[in-house]
């Protein structure tokens, strides 16, 4: 069973993604911020990381950059809310730092599920 680390400071979003991925048959580990995500990944490497961009203690861009150094082949999906000015710039930065996919919130559930399946299957 593939393991996925979901990183978001918004508990409702984290929980919704966790429930969706569990229904799809994945094991899910959660982190409430970037610092916790790095600590968890070092102790329990996962097959995929889904991270928000805007978080306290360590943002998603830092998470992507650090995890790319730790595990160069790790697939990562970045996501972020669509109302902030310059939002697309940050999603483009996430791609430049090593995210395999970027999703602007709100996104369609099927879009996330298809991305997860694609990256898990590519790395199986």
PyMOL commands that place a pseudoatom at each C-alpha (Angstrom):
pseudoatom trace, name=CA, resn=UNK, resi=1, chain=A, elem=C, hetatm=0, pos=[0.000, 0.000, 0.000]
pseudoatom trace, name=CA, resn=UNK, resi=2, chain=A, elem=C, hetatm=0, pos=[1.444, 3.356, -1.036]
pseudoatom trace, name=CA, resn=UNK, resi=3, chain=A, elem=C, hetatm=0, pos=[1.995, 5.926, 1.718]
pseudoatom trace, name=CA, resn=UNK, resi=4, chain=A, elem=C, hetatm=0, pos=[1.240, 9.603, 1.174]
pseudoatom trace, name=CA, resn=UNK, resi=5, chain=A, elem=C, hetatm=0, pos=[2.229, 12.560, 3.349]
pseudoatom trace, name=CA, resn=UNK, resi=6, chain=A, elem=C, hetatm=0, pos=[-0.380, 15.346, 3.325]
pseudoatom trace, name=CA, resn=UNK, resi=7, chain=A, elem=C, hetatm=0, pos=[0.867, 18.726, 4.564]
pseudoatom trace, name=CA, resn=UNK, resi=8, chain=A, elem=C, hetatm=0, pos=[-1.563, 21.578, 5.239]
pseudoatom trace, name=CA, resn=UNK, resi=9, chain=A, elem=C, hetatm=0, pos=[-2.135, 23.867, 8.207]
pseudoatom trace, name=CA, resn=UNK, resi=10, chain=A, elem=C, hetatm=0, pos=[-5.891, 23.798, 7.540]
pseudoatom trace, name=CA, resn=UNK, resi=11, chain=A, elem=C, hetatm=0, pos=[-7.228, 20.755, 9.379]
pseudoatom trace, name=CA, resn=UNK, resi=12, chain=A, elem=C, hetatm=0, pos=[-10.439, 20.619, 7.352]
pseudoatom trace, name=CA, resn=UNK, resi=13, chain=A, elem=C, hetatm=0, pos=[-8.561, 20.428, 4.053]
pseudoatom trace, name=CA, resn=UNK, resi=14, chain=A, elem=C, hetatm=0, pos=[-6.046, 17.945, 5.440]
pseudoatom trace, name=CA, resn=UNK, resi=15, chain=A, elem=C, hetatm=0, pos=[-8.871, 15.772, 6.760]
pseudoatom trace, name=CA, resn=UNK, resi=16, chain=A, elem=C, hetatm=0, pos=[-10.827, 15.877, 3.505]
pseudoatom trace, name=CA, resn=UNK, resi=17, chain=A, elem=C, hetatm=0, pos=[-7.766, 14.852, 1.491]
pseudoatom trace, name=CA, resn=UNK, resi=18, chain=A, elem=C, hetatm=0, pos=[-6.933, 12.121, 4.030]
pseudoatom trace, name=CA, resn=UNK, resi=19, chain=A, elem=C, hetatm=0, pos=[-10.444, 10.642, 3.830]
pseudoatom trace, name=CA, resn=UNK, resi=20, chain=A, elem=C, hetatm=0, pos=[-10.413, 10.744, 0.023]
pseudoatom trace, name=CA, resn=UNK, resi=21, chain=A, elem=C, hetatm=0, pos=[-7.028, 9.034, -0.214]
pseudoatom trace, name=CA, resn=UNK, resi=22, chain=A, elem=C, hetatm=0, pos=[-7.945, 6.362, 2.336]
pseudoatom trace, name=CA, resn=UNK, resi=23, chain=A, elem=C, hetatm=0, pos=[-11.040, 5.560, 0.252]
pseudoatom trace, name=CA, resn=UNK, resi=24, chain=A, elem=C, hetatm=0, pos=[-8.706, 5.196, -2.737]
pseudoatom trace, name=CA, resn=UNK, resi=25, chain=A, elem=C, hetatm=0, pos=[-6.672, 2.620, -0.789]
pseudoatom trace, name=CA, resn=UNK, resi=26, chain=A, elem=C, hetatm=0, pos=[-3.673, 4.686, 0.312]
pseudoatom trace, name=CA, resn=UNK, resi=27, chain=A, elem=C, hetatm=0, pos=[-2.075, 4.985, 3.737]
pseudoatom trace, name=CA, resn=UNK, resi=28, chain=A, elem=C, hetatm=0, pos=[-2.017, 8.653, 4.772]
pseudoatom trace, name=CA, resn=UNK, resi=29, chain=A, elem=C, hetatm=0, pos=[0.259, 10.487, 7.186]
pseudoatom trace, name=CA, resn=UNK, resi=30, chain=A, elem=C, hetatm=0, pos=[-0.529, 14.097, 8.071]
pseudoatom trace, name=CA, resn=UNK, resi=31, chain=A, elem=C, hetatm=0, pos=[1.622, 17.104, 8.989]
pseudoatom trace, name=CA, resn=UNK, resi=32, chain=A, elem=C, hetatm=0, pos=[0.306, 20.476, 10.151]
pseudoatom trace, name=CA, resn=UNK, resi=33, chain=A, elem=C, hetatm=0, pos=[3.230, 22.523, 8.820]
pseudoatom trace, name=CA, resn=UNK, resi=34, chain=A, elem=C, hetatm=0, pos=[6.412, 22.282, 6.819]
pseudoatom trace, name=CA, resn=UNK, resi=35, chain=A, elem=C, hetatm=0, pos=[8.718, 21.723, 9.777]
pseudoatom trace, name=CA, resn=UNK, resi=36, chain=A, elem=C, hetatm=0, pos=[6.661, 18.752, 10.951]
pseudoatom trace, name=CA, resn=UNK, resi=37, chain=A, elem=C, hetatm=0, pos=[6.525, 17.398, 7.381]
pseudoatom trace, name=CA, resn=UNK, resi=38, chain=A, elem=C, hetatm=0, pos=[10.322, 17.291, 7.094]
pseudoatom trace, name=CA, resn=UNK, resi=39, chain=A, elem=C, hetatm=0, pos=[10.633, 15.576, 10.498]
pseudoatom trace, name=CA, resn=UNK, resi=40, chain=A, elem=C, hetatm=0, pos=[7.985, 12.999, 9.608]
pseudoatom trace, name=CA, resn=UNK, resi=41, chain=A, elem=C, hetatm=0, pos=[9.494, 12.303, 6.190]
pseudoatom trace, name=CA, resn=UNK, resi=42, chain=A, elem=C, hetatm=0, pos=[12.963, 11.730, 7.672]
pseudoatom trace, name=CA, resn=UNK, resi=43, chain=A, elem=C, hetatm=0, pos=[11.497, 9.154, 10.091]
pseudoatom trace, name=CA, resn=UNK, resi=44, chain=A, elem=C, hetatm=0, pos=[8.881, 7.608, 7.786]
pseudoatom trace, name=CA, resn=UNK, resi=45, chain=A, elem=C, hetatm=0, pos=[9.623, 8.202, 4.088]
pseudoatom trace, name=CA, resn=UNK, resi=46, chain=A, elem=C, hetatm=0, pos=[6.520, 8.162, 1.913]
pseudoatom trace, name=CA, resn=UNK, resi=47, chain=A, elem=C, hetatm=0, pos=[5.813, 7.439, -1.742]
pseudoatom trace, name=CA, resn=UNK, resi=48, chain=A, elem=C, hetatm=0, pos=[4.276, 10.857, -2.443]
pseudoatom trace, name=CA, resn=UNK, resi=49, chain=A, elem=C, hetatm=0, pos=[3.932, 14.240, -0.734]
pseudoatom trace, name=CA, resn=UNK, resi=50, chain=A, elem=C, hetatm=0, pos=[1.009, 16.628, -1.175]
pseudoatom trace, name=CA, resn=UNK, resi=51, chain=A, elem=C, hetatm=0, pos=[1.782, 20.033, 0.322]
pseudoatom trace, name=CA, resn=UNK, resi=52, chain=A, elem=C, hetatm=0, pos=[0.100, 23.378, 0.684]
pseudoatom trace, name=CA, resn=UNK, resi=53, chain=A, elem=C, hetatm=0, pos=[2.227, 26.430, -0.148]
pseudoatom trace, name=CA, resn=UNK, resi=54, chain=A, elem=C, hetatm=0, pos=[1.167, 28.884, 2.577]
pseudoatom trace, name=CA, resn=UNK, resi=55, chain=A, elem=C, hetatm=0, pos=[1.923, 27.499, 6.057]
pseudoatom trace, name=CA, resn=UNK, resi=56, chain=A, elem=C, hetatm=0, pos=[3.575, 28.665, 9.271]
pseudoatom trace, name=CA, resn=UNK, resi=57, chain=A, elem=C, hetatm=0, pos=[6.998, 27.457, 10.482]
pseudoatom trace, name=CA, resn=UNK, resi=58, chain=A, elem=C, hetatm=0, pos=[8.086, 26.357, 7.018]
pseudoatom trace, name=CA, resn=UNK, resi=59, chain=A, elem=C, hetatm=0, pos=[6.167, 26.992, 3.823]
pseudoatom trace, name=CA, resn=UNK, resi=60, chain=A, elem=C, hetatm=0, pos=[5.509, 24.530, 1.040]
pseudoatom trace, name=CA, resn=UNK, resi=61, chain=A, elem=C, hetatm=0, pos=[8.270, 25.899, -1.186]
pseudoatom trace, name=CA, resn=UNK, resi=62, chain=A, elem=C, hetatm=0, pos=[10.799, 25.168, 1.563]
pseudoatom trace, name=CA, resn=UNK, resi=63, chain=A, elem=C, hetatm=0, pos=[9.307, 21.705, 2.026]
pseudoatom trace, name=CA, resn=UNK, resi=64, chain=A, elem=C, hetatm=0, pos=[9.638, 20.957, -1.685]
pseudoatom trace, name=CA, resn=UNK, resi=65, chain=A, elem=C, hetatm=0, pos=[13.206, 22.256, -1.826]
pseudoatom trace, name=CA, resn=UNK, resi=66, chain=A, elem=C, hetatm=0, pos=[14.327, 20.291, 1.265]
pseudoatom trace, name=CA, resn=UNK, resi=67, chain=A, elem=C, hetatm=0, pos=[12.595, 17.064, 0.288]
pseudoatom trace, name=CA, resn=UNK, resi=68, chain=A, elem=C, hetatm=0, pos=[14.050, 17.314, -3.219]
pseudoatom trace, name=CA, resn=UNK, resi=69, chain=A, elem=C, hetatm=0, pos=[17.530, 17.355, -1.594]
pseudoatom trace, name=CA, resn=UNK, resi=70, chain=A, elem=C, hetatm=0, pos=[16.696, 14.421, 0.698]
pseudoatom trace, name=CA, resn=UNK, resi=71, chain=A, elem=C, hetatm=0, pos=[14.944, 12.323, -1.940]
pseudoatom trace, name=CA, resn=UNK, resi=72, chain=A, elem=C, hetatm=0, pos=[15.525, 13.536, -5.518]
pseudoatom trace, name=CA, resn=UNK, resi=73, chain=A, elem=C, hetatm=0, pos=[12.984, 11.164, -7.090]
pseudoatom trace, name=CA, resn=UNK, resi=74, chain=A, elem=C, hetatm=0, pos=[10.135, 11.814, -4.652]
pseudoatom trace, name=CA, resn=UNK, resi=75, chain=A, elem=C, hetatm=0, pos=[6.942, 12.913, -6.445]
pseudoatom trace, name=CA, resn=UNK, resi=76, chain=A, elem=C, hetatm=0, pos=[5.367, 16.006, -4.873]
pseudoatom trace, name=CA, resn=UNK, resi=77, chain=A, elem=C, hetatm=0, pos=[2.117, 17.826, -5.539]
pseudoatom trace, name=CA, resn=UNK, resi=78, chain=A, elem=C, hetatm=0, pos=[1.832, 21.480, -4.475]
pseudoatom trace, name=CA, resn=UNK, resi=79, chain=A, elem=C, hetatm=0, pos=[-1.507, 23.148, -3.838]
pseudoatom trace, name=CA, resn=UNK, resi=80, chain=A, elem=C, hetatm=0, pos=[-2.582, 26.593, -2.783]
pseudoatom trace, name=CA, resn=UNK, resi=81, chain=A, elem=C, hetatm=0, pos=[-5.658, 28.788, -2.448]
pseudoatom trace, name=CA, resn=UNK, resi=82, chain=A, elem=C, hetatm=0, pos=[-6.566, 30.931, -5.400]
pseudoatom trace, name=CA, resn=UNK, resi=83, chain=A, elem=C, hetatm=0, pos=[-7.404, 34.277, -3.828]
pseudoatom trace, name=CA, resn=UNK, resi=84, chain=A, elem=C, hetatm=0, pos=[-3.966, 35.629, -2.982]
pseudoatom trace, name=CA, resn=UNK, resi=85, chain=A, elem=C, hetatm=0, pos=[-2.236, 38.070, -5.256]
pseudoatom trace, name=CA, resn=UNK, resi=86, chain=A, elem=C, hetatm=0, pos=[0.573, 36.407, -7.186]
pseudoatom trace, name=CA, resn=UNK, resi=87, chain=A, elem=C, hetatm=0, pos=[-0.817, 32.950, -6.468]
pseudoatom trace, name=CA, resn=UNK, resi=88, chain=A, elem=C, hetatm=0, pos=[0.164, 31.514, -9.829]
pseudoatom trace, name=CA, resn=UNK, resi=89, chain=A, elem=C, hetatm=0, pos=[3.710, 32.811, -9.374]
pseudoatom trace, name=CA, resn=UNK, resi=90, chain=A, elem=C, hetatm=0, pos=[4.067, 30.736, -6.204]
pseudoatom trace, name=CA, resn=UNK, resi=91, chain=A, elem=C, hetatm=0, pos=[2.701, 27.658, -7.934]
pseudoatom trace, name=CA, resn=UNK, resi=92, chain=A, elem=C, hetatm=0, pos=[5.222, 28.196, -10.744]
pseudoatom trace, name=CA, resn=UNK, resi=93, chain=A, elem=C, hetatm=0, pos=[7.969, 28.503, -8.113]
pseudoatom trace, name=CA, resn=UNK, resi=94, chain=A, elem=C, hetatm=0, pos=[6.780, 25.197, -6.656]
pseudoatom trace, name=CA, resn=UNK, resi=95, chain=A, elem=C, hetatm=0, pos=[7.289, 23.569, -10.054]
pseudoatom trace, name=CA, resn=UNK, resi=96, chain=A, elem=C, hetatm=0, pos=[10.725, 25.162, -10.362]
pseudoatom trace, name=CA, resn=UNK, resi=97, chain=A, elem=C, hetatm=0, pos=[11.675, 23.800, -6.922]
pseudoatom trace, name=CA, resn=UNK, resi=98, chain=A, elem=C, hetatm=0, pos=[10.621, 20.296, -7.930]
pseudoatom trace, name=CA, resn=UNK, resi=99, chain=A, elem=C, hetatm=0, pos=[6.860, 19.804, -7.589]
pseudoatom trace, name=CA, resn=UNK, resi=100, chain=A, elem=C, hetatm=0, pos=[5.610, 17.356, -10.227]
pseudoatom trace, name=CA, resn=UNK, resi=101, chain=A, elem=C, hetatm=0, pos=[2.120, 18.872, -10.246]
pseudoatom trace, name=CA, resn=UNK, resi=102, chain=A, elem=C, hetatm=0, pos=[0.526, 22.072, -8.976]
pseudoatom trace, name=CA, resn=UNK, resi=103, chain=A, elem=C, hetatm=0, pos=[-3.140, 22.455, -8.079]
pseudoatom trace, name=CA, resn=UNK, resi=104, chain=A, elem=C, hetatm=0, pos=[-4.877, 25.736, -7.421]
pseudoatom trace, name=CA, resn=UNK, resi=105, chain=A, elem=C, hetatm=0, pos=[-7.564, 25.536, -4.717]
pseudoatom trace, name=CA, resn=UNK, resi=106, chain=A, elem=C, hetatm=0, pos=[-10.354, 24.894, -5.121]
pseudoatom trace, name=CA, resn=UNK, resi=107, chain=A, elem=C, hetatm=0, pos=[-9.570, 21.975, -7.390]
pseudoatom trace, name=CA, resn=UNK, resi=108, chain=A, elem=C, hetatm=0, pos=[-11.708, 19.057, -8.494]
pseudoatom trace, name=CA, resn=UNK, resi=109, chain=A, elem=C, hetatm=0, pos=[-11.399, 15.892, -6.426]
pseudoatom trace, name=CA, resn=UNK, resi=110, chain=A, elem=C, hetatm=0, pos=[-10.877, 13.827, -9.566]
pseudoatom trace, name=CA, resn=UNK, resi=111, chain=A, elem=C, hetatm=0, pos=[-7.965, 16.056, -10.567]
pseudoatom trace, name=CA, resn=UNK, resi=112, chain=A, elem=C, hetatm=0, pos=[-6.172, 15.233, -7.307]
pseudoatom trace, name=CA, resn=UNK, resi=113, chain=A, elem=C, hetatm=0, pos=[-7.030, 11.527, -7.494]
pseudoatom trace, name=CA, resn=UNK, resi=114, chain=A, elem=C, hetatm=0, pos=[-5.754, 11.241, -11.084]
pseudoatom trace, name=CA, resn=UNK, resi=115, chain=A, elem=C, hetatm=0, pos=[-2.513, 13.015, -10.182]
pseudoatom trace, name=CA, resn=UNK, resi=116, chain=A, elem=C, hetatm=0, pos=[-1.955, 10.764, -7.169]
pseudoatom trace, name=CA, resn=UNK, resi=117, chain=A, elem=C, hetatm=0, pos=[-2.613, 7.607, -9.208]
pseudoatom trace, name=CA, resn=UNK, resi=118, chain=A, elem=C, hetatm=0, pos=[-0.290, 8.783, -11.955]
pseudoatom trace, name=CA, resn=UNK, resi=119, chain=A, elem=C, hetatm=0, pos=[2.654, 9.513, -9.662]
pseudoatom trace, name=CA, resn=UNK, resi=120, chain=A, elem=C, hetatm=0, pos=[2.176, 6.423, -7.496]
pseudoatom trace, name=CA, resn=UNK, resi=121, chain=A, elem=C, hetatm=0, pos=[1.981, 4.185, -10.598]
pseudoatom trace, name=CA, resn=UNK, resi=122, chain=A, elem=C, hetatm=0, pos=[5.036, 5.822, -12.180]
pseudoatom trace, name=CA, resn=UNK, resi=123, chain=A, elem=C, hetatm=0, pos=[7.085, 5.134, -9.054]
pseudoatom trace, name=CA, resn=UNK, resi=124, chain=A, elem=C, hetatm=0, pos=[5.780, 1.627, -8.313]
for i in range(1, 124): cmd.bond("trace and resi %d" % i, "trace and resi %d" % (i + 1))
show_as sticks, trace
zoom trace
